[in-house]
Amino acid sequence: MSHQLKVAGIVPVSVGEIDPRREWGEEVVQDRQARVYRRLVGDDGCLKGAILAGDISGFVDLEEQIAREG
């Protein structure tokens, strides 16, 4: 399942499990000046979820990878 909307000119999207309890590993890239945020969540070497805001390029590829591995 994925979600997408537009808020204040920024497009945030999420897909998969975002691990709100922060029990899994994560990779976060944030550039406030460019208004870009990416959080990739994984467990046991598999991508489980992602949150992207600003630059959402690659979202479809991430969505497909999560569907395969999640």
C-alpha positions in Angstrom: 0.0 0.0 0.0 1.3 3.5 -0.8 0.1 7.0 -0.2 0.8 10.3 -1.9 -0.4 13.8 -1.4 0.8 17.4 -1.8 1.4 19.7 1.2 2.7 23.3 0.9 4.2 22.5 -2.5 6.1 19.4 -1.2 5.0 15.9 -2.3 5.4 13.3 0.4 4.9 9.6 -0.3 5.1 6.5 1.8 5.0 2.8 0.9 5.2 -0.4 2.9 5.8 -0.6 6.6 7.4 2.6 8.1 8.4 1.1 11.4 7.0 3.8 13.8 8.7 2.1 16.8 12.1 2.2 15.1 12.8 -1.4 15.7 14.5 -2.0 12.3 17.4 -0.5 10.5 17.0 2.7 8.6 18.8 5.0 6.2 17.8 8.7 6.3 18.9 11.3 3.8 17.8 14.9 4.6 18.6 18.1 2.9 16.6 21.0 4.4 17.9 23.5 1.9 16.7 21.4 -1.1 13.6 20.3 0.8 14.3 16.6 0.4 13.8 13.8 2.9 14.2 10.1 2.3 13.8 7.3 4.9 14.3 3.7 3.9 13.4 1.1 6.4 14.7 -2.5 6.3 14.9 -5.6 8.4 17.1 -8.7 7.9 18.5 -7.3 4.6 15.1 -6.7 3.1 13.6 -3.3 2.3 10.3 -3.0 4.2 9.2 0.6 3.7 10.0 4.1 2.6 9.0 7.7 3.1 10.1 10.3 0.6 9.4 14.0 0.5 10.4 16.6 -2.1 12.3 14.5 -4.6 10.3 11.4 -5.0 12.3 10.1 -8.0 12.8 6.3 -7.8 9.5 5.8 -5.9 8.1 3.3 -8.3 11.3 1.2 -8.2 11.2 1.3 -4.3 7.5 0.3 -4.4 8.3 -2.7 -6.6 11.3 -3.7 -4.5 9.2 -3.6 -1.3 6.5 -5.7 -2.9 9.1 -8.3 -3.8 11.0 -8.3 -0.5 8.5 -7.2 2.1 
